[in-house]
Amino acid sequence: MNIVRSVGGKLAGLVLTLFLASLLVFFSRFLVPGDPLSFLLRGRKPSPEAIAAVTEQYGLNLSPWEQYLKWIGGIFTGDFGRSMQYRQSVSEVLLDRLPVTLGLVIIAGLLITVFGLAAGILAAVKRGTWVDRTVVVTLTAFGAIPSFVAAVGFIALFAVQLGWFPSFGSGEGFWDTIRHLILPSAALALVYVVLIGKVTRSAMVEQLGREHVEVATSRGLTQAAVVRRHVLRNAVGPILTVSGMLVAGLLVSSSIIESAFGLSGLGSLLVHSVDRLDFPVVQAIVLLVVAVFVAVNAVVDLLQPLVDPRTVAGAGAR
């Protein structure tokens, strides 16, 4: 019953958060200077009949609340409205750009997981040695590099000087696309590798000082077995919590990286849509980012008791 209540509470919180986010996302458009009708007409002086037709087509003749209800009702059927700059369904525009952003985030996530965990584990196991100090200093230095600076540096070194990877475009075909996404993914992942590395080191150092770890070591278990069974397993909780928060960061930061590498993904689409007052596209992307962020964090909260049962015991004790 506790599990059912917990899941029900998380789902209710998820629905409420998405509802409030939808209100904020939709009605914020009325605070932005600029008239979408002016963009649609592009400086022309059409007849009143033409203006009325365009206004009705995009629902601009309705009251704000009527527009919201129409918009939120369409979302449940996959209809996010019609793009003002592309003159086609917002859903079609997003689906055309989604694979690039999805590939970028997945590759960046893999890099973050592999290198972040490896750096944190190495520093924790070798704590107090020159290896630990080197890893910490390196992570600190990399953490001070913004994503757009890393993008420029990677392009200059690996694309221009060494010629190992392309510096522009999304590529064609599966393997060519992967090759085009390596540098953008590395630039996107750099800051988050630092974060995961530091969190992993901190969590593991804390666990290494626990009594049960000393007991396991005194019984003759190898260091690898102690780290795997008693240290890393108990340190996964904080790492998982931080990883959930990284999702939104990756999606938001992708706009900078996609613009730098000329990728046709959701990030660059968001930048162009904001510049051109394409409100339906902006609203759809922002709501999608919020939905993914909230959903991932809800999943992390539900997985937390499975990963670390002590959280359930602690909650029951209170």
DRENZA-167817 format. One record per residue (C-alpha): y, x, z; residue number from 1; chain. Coordinates in Angstrom, 3 decimals, decimal comma, padded with zeros to 6 digits, m for minus. Layout:
N
- Y:X:Z:NUM:A $
...
This chain:
318
- 000,000:000,000:000,000:1:A $
- 002,352:002,890:000,731:2:A $
- 001,722:004,245:m002,753:3:A $
- 002,338:000,829:m004,320:4:A $
- 005,597:000,434:m002,408:5:A $
- 006,652:003,931:m003,368:6:A $
- 005,953:003,363:m007,055:7:A $
- 007,645:m000,049:m006,939:8:A $
- 010,698:001,429:m005,260:9:A $
- 010,923:004,221:m007,834:10:A $
- 010,624:001,783:m010,727:11:A $
- 013,264:m000,510:m009,222:12:A $
- 015,581:002,449:m008,754:13:A $
- 014,887:003,539:m012,324:14:A $
- 015,785:000,113:m013,729:15:A $
- 018,942:m000,157:m011,588:16:A $
- 020,103:003,334:m012,561:17:A $
- 019,586:002,650:m016,254:18:A $
- 021,441:m000,666:m015,962:19:A $
- 024,444:000,942:m014,262:20:A $
- 024,354:003,791:m016,765:21:A $
- 024,344:001,337:m019,659:22:A $
- 027,455:m000,367:m018,245:23:A $
- 029,244:002,946:m017,849:24:A $
- 028,189:004,224:m021,271:25:A $
- 029,178:001,063:m023,115:26:A $
- 032,478:000,161:m021,468:27:A $
- 033,765:003,745:m021,442:28:A $
- 034,359:003,371:m025,191:29:A $
- 037,267:001,025:m024,428:30:A $
- 038,966:003,809:m022,454:31:A $
- 038,846:006,242:m025,369:32:A $
- 042,004:006,416:m027,491:33:A $
- 041,491:005,485:m031,106:34:A $
- 040,475:002,403:m033,020:35:A $
- 037,018:002,337:m034,646:36:A $
- 038,362:m000,106:m037,231:37:A $
- 040,872:002,503:m038,415:38:A $
- 038,032:004,965:m038,920:39:A $
- 035,991:002,424:m040,834:40:A $
- 038,896:001,609:m043,157:41:A $
- 039,839:005,309:m043,520:42:A $
- 043,537:004,784:m044,081:43:A $
- 043,101:002,088:m046,711:44:A $
- 045,061:m001,158:m046,716:45:A $
- 042,450:m003,806:m047,373:46:A $
- 042,984:m007,517:m047,487:47:A $
- 042,751:m009,613:m044,304:48:A $
- 039,444:m010,974:m045,589:49:A $
- 038,001:m007,453:m045,888:50:A $
- 039,196:m006,562:m042,397:51:A $
- 037,603:m009,720:m041,008:52:A $
- 034,324:m008,946:m042,790:53:A $
- 034,165:m005,382:m041,420:54:A $
- 035,143:m006,579:m037,951:55:A $
- 032,386:m009,178:m037,961:56:A $
- 029,789:m006,787:m039,375:57:A $
- 030,230:m004,353:m036,463:58:A $
- 030,771:m007,069:m033,855:59:A $
- 034,329:m005,979:m033,108:60:A $
- 035,496:m009,597:m033,121:61:A $
- 033,489:m010,347:m029,965:62:A $
- 034,705:m009,946:m026,405:63:A $
- 033,649:m006,728:m024,580:64:A $
- 030,989:m008,538:m022,529:65:A $
- 029,616:m010,296:m025,605:66:A $
- 029,443:m006,948:m027,383:67:A $
- 027,605:m005,460:m024,388:68:A $
- 025,058:m008,268:m024,206:69:A $
- 024,429:m007,996:m027,932:70:A $
- 024,067:m004,219:m027,663:71:A $
- 021,769:m004,205:m024,619:72:A $
- 019,672:m006,987:m026,124:73:A $
- 019,220:m004,998:m029,328:74:A $
- 018,080:m001,923:m027,402:75:A $
- 014,957:m003,763:m026,215:76:A $
- 013,980:m004,189:m029,877:77:A $
- 014,936:m000,640:m030,856:78:A $
- 018,238:m001,673:m032,435:79:A $
- 021,122:000,526:m031,214:80:A $
- 023,565:m000,891:m033,726:81:A $
- 024,958:000,519:m036,954:82:A $
- 026,484:003,978:m037,348:83:A $
- 030,111:003,925:m038,483:84:A $
- 029,999:007,302:m040,214:85:A $
- 026,535:007,123:m041,807:86:A $
- 026,613:003,391:m042,607:87:A $
- 022,997:002,964:m041,517:88:A $
- 020,989:001,991:m038,454:89:A $
- 021,594:004,208:m035,422:90:A $
- 017,838:004,262:m034,795:91:A $
- 017,236:005,756:m038,248:92:A $
- 019,942:008,377:m037,697:93:A $
- 018,431:009,385:m034,341:94:A $
- 014,865:009,528:m035,662:95:A $
- 015,981:011,839:m038,465:96:A $
- 017,484:014,277:m035,940:97:A $
- 015,027:013,875:m033,059:98:A $
- 012,257:016,269:m034,263:99:A $
- 014,620:019,256:m034,317:100:A $
- 015,945:018,649:m030,811:101:A $
- 012,467:017,847:m029,509:102:A $
- 011,082:021,087:m030,957:103:A $
- 014,021:023,046:m029,558:104:A $
- 013,549:021,634:m026,047:105:A $
- 009,749:022,056:m026,085:106:A $
- 009,895:025,717:m027,143:107:A $
- 012,688:026,396:m024,655:108:A $
- 010,616:024,689:m021,944:109:A $
- 007,633:026,900:m022,726:110:A $
- 009,807:030,030:m022,559:111:A $
- 011,294:028,885:m019,257:112:A $
- 007,869:028,182:m017,777:113:A $
- 006,250:031,438:m018,891:114:A $
- 009,051:033,920:m018,257:115:A $
- 010,639:032,132:m015,302:116:A $
- 007,388:031,804:m013,378:117:A $
- 006,280:035,329:m014,328:118:A $
- 009,552:036,874:m013,149:119:A $
- 009,550:034,911:m009,889:120:A $
- 005,895:035,636:m009,098:121:A $
- 006,274:039,348:m009,883:122:A $
- 009,375:039,679:m007,709:123:A $
- 007,765:037,802:m004,810:124:A $
- 004,501:039,752:m004,895:125:A $
- 006,398:043,060:m005,091:126:A $
- 009,101:041,974:m002,632:127:A $
- 011,103:044,822:m001,106:128:A $
- 010,119:047,291:m003,829:129:A $
- 012,046:048,618:m006,808:130:A $
- 010,227:046,066:m008,980:131:A $
- 011,624:043,200:m006,910:132:A $
- 015,141:044,636:m006,996:133:A $
- 014,959:045,213:m010,746:134:A $
- 013,815:041,659:m011,427:135:A $
- 016,509:040,162:m009,173:136:A $
- 019,287:042,266:m010,709:137:A $
- 018,081:041,437:m014,218:138:A $
- 017,939:037,719:m013,481:139:A $
- 021,411:037,822:m011,939:140:A $
- 022,804:039,598:m014,984:141:A $
- 021,197:037,154:m017,417:142:A $
- 022,401:034,216:m015,318:143:A $
- 026,008:035,268:m015,942:144:A $
- 025,605:034,929:m019,729:145:A $
- 026,659:031,491:m021,087:146:A $
- 024,432:029,897:m023,701:147:A $
- 026,952:030,258:m026,532:148:A $
- 027,405:033,980:m025,758:149:A $
- 023,631:034,436:m025,749:150:A $
- 023,465:032,613:m029,089:151:A $
- 026,034:034,951:m030,671:152:A $
- 024,264:037,997:m029,228:153:A $
- 020,839:036,900:m030,459:154:A $
- 022,206:036,196:m033,933:155:A $
- 023,903:039,595:m034,116:156:A $
- 020,852:041,526:m032,907:157:A $
- 017,717:039,705:m034,065:158:A $
- 019,052:037,989:m037,192:159:A $
- 021,724:040,310:m038,596:160:A $
- 020,668:043,765:m037,390:161:A $
- 016,881:043,476:m037,243:162:A $
- 016,379:040,553:m039,618:163:A $
- 013,440:039,212:m037,625:164:A $
- 014,558:035,586:m037,489:165:A $
- 016,847:033,325:m039,531:166:A $
- 020,221:032,492:m037,994:167:A $
- 021,029:029,169:m039,634:168:A $
- 019,325:025,887:m040,477:169:A $
- 016,237:024,049:m039,303:170:A $
- 013,739:025,308:m041,890:171:A $
- 011,169:023,394:m043,929:172:A $
- 007,595:022,790:m042,920:173:A $
- 006,012:023,287:m039,501:174:A $
- 005,814:027,080:m039,243:175:A $
- 009,144:027,693:m040,944:176:A $
- 010,772:025,246:m038,517:177:A $
- 009,183:027,045:m035,556:178:A $
- 010,522:030,358:m036,886:179:A $
- 014,021:028,882:m037,202:180:A $
- 013,860:027,519:m033,649:181:A $
- 012,796:030,742:m031,875:182:A $
- 016,294:032,221:m031,472:183:A $
- 017,997:028,917:m030,560:184:A $
- 015,267:028,183:m028,023:185:A $
- 015,606:031,639:m026,466:186:A $
- 019,381:031,237:m026,186:187:A $
- 018,943:027,781:m024,677:188:A $
- 016,270:028,924:m022,217:189:A $
- 017,961:032,081:m020,920:190:A $
- 020,002:030,556:m018,079:191:A $
- 017,146:028,291:m017,017:192:A $
- 014,659:031,176:m016,934:193:A $
- 016,966:032,732:m014,360:194:A $
- 017,043:029,553:m012,276:195:A $
- 013,274:029,019:m012,312:196:A $
- 012,692:032,715:m011,607:197:A $
- 014,919:032,702:m008,534:198:A $
- 013,518:029,422:m007,200:199:A $
- 009,958:030,657:m007,717:200:A $
- 010,654:033,928:m005,932:201:A $
- 012,373:032,192:m003,012:202:A $
- 009,614:029,602:m002,591:203:A $
- 006,834:032,191:m002,788:204:A $
- 008,507:034,625:m000,387:205:A $
- 008,752:031,773:002,114:206:A $
- 005,055:030,989:001,703:207:A $
- 004,033:034,651:001,942:208:A $
- 005,421:034,736:005,475:209:A $
- 003,300:031,800:006,664:210:A $
- 000,504:032,327:009,175:211:A $
- m002,266:030,903:007,016:212:A $
- m001,475:033,469:004,302:213:A $
- m001,813:036,307:006,813:214:A $
- m005,111:034,848:008,010:215:A $
- m006,413:034,604:004,436:216:A $
- m005,399:038,219:003,804:217:A $
- m007,082:039,404:007,017:218:A $
- m010,344:037,767:005,913:219:A $
- m010,524:040,114:002,964:220:A $
- m009,368:037,879:000,126:221:A $
- m007,848:039,737:m002,785:222:A $
- m004,098:039,529:m003,337:223:A $
- m004,615:037,557:m006,537:224:A $
- m006,755:034,977:m004,739:225:A $
- m004,277:034,657:m001,872:226:A $
- m001,364:034,194:m004,256:227:A $
- m003,234:031,659:m006,366:228:A $
- m004,798:029,558:m003,599:229:A $
- m002,351:029,752:m000,717:230:A $
- 001,045:030,869:m002,007:231:A $
- 001,715:029,593:m005,503:232:A $
- 000,010:026,266:m004,849:233:A $
- 002,286:025,534:m001,858:234:A $
- 005,367:026,822:m003,684:235:A $
- 004,962:024,435:m006,623:236:A $
- 006,897:021,635:m004,848:237:A $
- 010,387:023,207:m005,026:238:A $
- 009,684:024,545:m008,515:239:A $
- 008,682:021,087:m009,735:240:A $
- 011,803:019,511:m008,207:241:A $
- 014,122:021,958:m009,942:242:A $
- 012,202:021,637:m013,218:243:A $
- 012,913:017,909:m013,268:244:A $
- 016,641:018,583:m013,109:245:A $
- 016,439:021,054:m015,979:246:A $
- 015,567:018,376:m018,520:247:A $
- 019,058:016,899:m018,661:248:A $
- 020,515:020,402:m018,754:249:A $
- 018,418:021,325:m021,769:250:A $
- 019,386:018,163:m023,649:251:A $
- 023,110:018,591:m022,921:252:A $
- 023,173:022,334:m023,620:253:A $
- 021,373:021,805:m026,912:254:A $
- 024,622:020,544:m028,464:255:A $
- 026,181:024,014:m028,121:256:A $
- 023,101:025,806:m029,407:257:A $
- 022,580:023,449:m032,344:258:A $
- 026,182:023,890:m033,439:259:A $
- 025,908:027,692:m033,191:260:A $
- 022,715:027,853:m035,266:261:A $
- 023,529:025,034:m037,673:262:A $
- 020,649:022,832:m036,538:263:A $
- 020,672:019,166:m037,483:264:A $
- 019,601:017,790:m034,106:265:A $
- 020,834:015,234:m031,630:266:A $
- 023,199:017,712:m029,964:267:A $
- 025,186:018,499:m033,095:268:A $
- 025,062:014,809:m034,024:269:A $
- 026,667:013,950:m030,672:270:A $
- 029,490:016,428:m031,238:271:A $
- 030,228:015,082:m034,725:272:A $
- 029,991:011,476:m033,565:273:A $
- 032,473:012,032:m030,723:274:A $
- 034,885:013,691:m033,132:275:A $
- 034,624:010,775:m035,579:276:A $
- 034,655:007,988:m032,983:277:A $
- 031,186:006,828:m033,996:278:A $
- 030,702:004,904:m030,755:279:A $
- 027,265:003,382:m031,488:280:A $
- 025,728:006,822:m032,036:281:A $
- 027,463:008,334:m029,001:282:A $
- 026,341:005,474:m026,782:283:A $
- 022,753:005,709:m027,991:284:A $
- 022,485:009,487:m027,445:285:A $
- 024,127:009,410:m024,005:286:A $
- 021,934:006,530:m022,859:287:A $
- 018,861:008,347:m024,197:288:A $
- 019,752:011,498:m022,242:289:A $
- 020,300:009,471:m019,060:290:A $
- 017,025:007,584:m019,565:291:A $
- 015,028:010,788:m020,070:292:A $
- 016,655:012,446:m017,066:293:A $
- 016,038:009,480:m014,766:294:A $
- 012,476:008,974:m016,018:295:A $
- 011,520:012,639:m015,608:296:A $
- 012,934:012,785:m012,092:297:A $
- 011,104:009,570:m011,197:298:A $
- 007,851:011,136:m012,436:299:A $
- 008,585:014,297:m010,440:300:A $
- 009,164:012,221:m007,295:301:A $
- 005,853:010,440:m007,841:302:A $
- 003,988:013,703:m008,450:303:A $
- 005,508:015,439:m005,432:304:A $
- 003,088:013,921:m002,869:305:A $
- 000,135:014,879:m005,077:306:A $
- 001,350:018,445:m005,426:307:A $
- 002,405:018,813:m001,797:308:A $
- 000,714:016,268:000,536:309:A $
- 002,831:017,598:003,415:310:A $
- 005,767:015,522:002,128:311:A $
- 003,759:012,336:002,754:312:A $
- 002,730:013,534:006,200:313:A $
- 006,321:014,414:007,023:314:A $
- 007,554:011,014:005,874:315:A $
- 004,870:009,275:007,942:316:A $
- 005,774:011,301:011,023:317:A $
- 009,377:010,156:010,803:318:A $
